[in-house]
């Protein structure tokens, strides 16, 4: 991982390598004040990602996407009514 950047639904880890089909909403998703996808890659700067790292990152992308969808569904319910 050299330089982490997001552009046109792509998450770049250097000038030529990137993950595709990542929505802006997923890229910007935060937990505990941290932008999850950016933080995960930034923590690995200077390292070469192996196959397990790549699989893990793709799982994180999918998990965030599913979380956003579920959160959207939950907001449809009025939880203040008993």
Buried (B, 14 or more C-beta within 10 A) or exposed (E): BEEBBBEEBBBBBEEEEBBEEBEEEBBEBEEEEEBBBBBBBEEBEEEEBEEEBEEEBEEBBEEBBEBBEEEEEEEEEEEEEE
